[in-house]
Amino acid sequence: MLEEKRKYMDCRQLSNLLIKVSGIVIIVFAVTAIPGHINSFLYQGQDTLAKFAMWVIFPLIAPIIVGLLMWSFPGTITNRIFDKNVESSESNRVAEEIERIAVTILGLILLFFALSDLAFNFTYIYFTNKENATVITSFRISPEDWGHIVGTIVGIVFALTILLKSKGVILLIKRLRA
């Protein structure tokens, strides 16, 4: 009788995966904060490039860079945590499956944010038009609101693509790494 060998993810692979997922989450939160920063910039009546950089670019560039570094170089951080002489005893198949699960969860998070943004946009437009019904006789959507709606729909499509095609996303990531 052959003994079945169980394979588990070792600490290094789990650490790499957690660092990568954390990097993606940081990037997602920074990117989803961009419209709020731009809106604050416009609301304050700022009009110079220096003020735009101060209100929008600088607060968001650091988290995006940190997230990209965490995604691109998880092994560097892991090597500082673990002893380099310890060999990995786990196959890559289990790590890829967990990575696929993490990407699927990321797709769910993105879908949640996009759907809640869409609900907010439509509610905002509805109540804005309702309040201005005495002044404006037709239903209107500002170019800014159209931009928010289109951006949110693109976010929904992106989230559904990640969610439904997580295996393909993992294969794409593997090809980009090579």
Contacts in CASP RR format, 6 or more apart in sequence:
PFRMAT RR
TARGET T0000
AUTHOR 0000-0000-0000
METHOD contacts of the structure
MODEL  1
MLEEKRKYMDCRQLSNLLIKVSGIVIIVFAVTAIPGHINSFLYQGQDTLA
KFAMWVIFPLIAPIIVGLLMWSFPGTITNRIFDKNVESSESNRVAEEIER
IAVTILGLILLFFALSDLAFNFTYIYFTNKENATVITSFRISPEDWGHIV
GTIVGIVFALTILLKSKGVILLIKRLRA
7 90 0 8 1.000
7 91 0 8 1.000
7 93 0 8 1.000
7 94 0 8 1.000
8 90 0 8 1.000
8 94 0 8 1.000
9 17 0 8 1.000
9 90 0 8 1.000
9 94 0 8 1.000
9 95 0 8 1.000
9 98 0 8 1.000
10 88 0 8 1.000
10 89 0 8 1.000
10 90 0 8 1.000
11 82 0 8 1.000
12 75 0 8 1.000
12 78 0 8 1.000
12 82 0 8 1.000
12 86 0 8 1.000
12 88 0 8 1.000
13 88 0 8 1.000
13 90 0 8 1.000
13 94 0 8 1.000
13 95 0 8 1.000
14 98 0 8 1.000
15 74 0 8 1.000
15 75 0 8 1.000
15 77 0 8 1.000
15 78 0 8 1.000
15 81 0 8 1.000
15 82 0 8 1.000
16 74 0 8 1.000
16 75 0 8 1.000
16 78 0 8 1.000
16 95 0 8 1.000
17 74 0 8 1.000
17 95 0 8 1.000
17 98 0 8 1.000
17 99 0 8 1.000
17 102 0 8 1.000
19 70 0 8 1.000
19 74 0 8 1.000
19 75 0 8 1.000
19 77 0 8 1.000
19 78 0 8 1.000
20 70 0 8 1.000
20 71 0 8 1.000
20 74 0 8 1.000
20 99 0 8 1.000
20 102 0 8 1.000
21 102 0 8 1.000
21 106 0 8 1.000
22 67 0 8 1.000
22 70 0 8 1.000
23 66 0 8 1.000
23 67 0 8 1.000
23 68 0 8 1.000
23 70 0 8 1.000
23 71 0 8 1.000
24 67 0 8 1.000
24 71 0 8 1.000
24 106 0 8 1.000
25 106 0 8 1.000
25 109 0 8 1.000
26 63 0 8 1.000
26 64 0 8 1.000
26 66 0 8 1.000
26 67 0 8 1.000
26 70 0 8 1.000
27 63 0 8 1.000
27 64 0 8 1.000
27 67 0 8 1.000
27 68 0 8 1.000
27 71 0 8 1.000
28 106 0 8 1.000
28 109 0 8 1.000
28 110 0 8 1.000
28 113 0 8 1.000
29 63 0 8 1.000
30 60 0 8 1.000
30 63 0 8 1.000
30 64 0 8 1.000
30 67 0 8 1.000
31 60 0 8 1.000
31 64 0 8 1.000
32 113 0 8 1.000
33 59 0 8 1.000
33 60 0 8 1.000
34 56 0 8 1.000
34 60 0 8 1.000
35 148 0 8 1.000
37 55 0 8 1.000
37 56 0 8 1.000
37 59 0 8 1.000
37 60 0 8 1.000
38 56 0 8 1.000
40 55 0 8 1.000
41 51 0 8 1.000
41 52 0 8 1.000
41 55 0 8 1.000
41 56 0 8 1.000
44 55 0 8 1.000
46 52 0 8 1.000
46 55 0 8 1.000
70 77 0 8 1.000
96 170 0 8 1.000
96 174 0 8 1.000
99 170 0 8 1.000
99 173 0 8 1.000
100 166 0 8 1.000
100 167 0 8 1.000
100 170 0 8 1.000
101 166 0 8 1.000
103 162 0 8 1.000
103 166 0 8 1.000
103 169 0 8 1.000
103 170 0 8 1.000
104 162 0 8 1.000
104 163 0 8 1.000
104 166 0 8 1.000
106 162 0 8 1.000
107 159 0 8 1.000
107 162 0 8 1.000
107 163 0 8 1.000
107 166 0 8 1.000
108 159 0 8 1.000
108 163 0 8 1.000
110 155 0 8 1.000
110 158 0 8 1.000
110 159 0 8 1.000
110 162 0 8 1.000
110 163 0 8 1.000
111 156 0 8 1.000
111 159 0 8 1.000
111 160 0 8 1.000
111 163 0 8 1.000
113 159 0 8 1.000
114 152 0 8 1.000
114 155 0 8 1.000
114 156 0 8 1.000
114 158 0 8 1.000
114 159 0 8 1.000
115 156 0 8 1.000
117 148 0 8 1.000
117 152 0 8 1.000
118 149 0 8 1.000
118 152 0 8 1.000
118 153 0 8 1.000
118 156 0 8 1.000
121 145 0 8 1.000
121 148 0 8 1.000
121 149 0 8 1.000
121 152 0 8 1.000
122 149 0 8 1.000
124 145 0 8 1.000
125 141 0 8 1.000
125 145 0 8 1.000
129 136 0 8 1.000
129 139 0 8 1.000
129 140 0 8 1.000
141 149 0 8 1.000
161 169 0 8 1.000
162 169 0 8 1.000
END
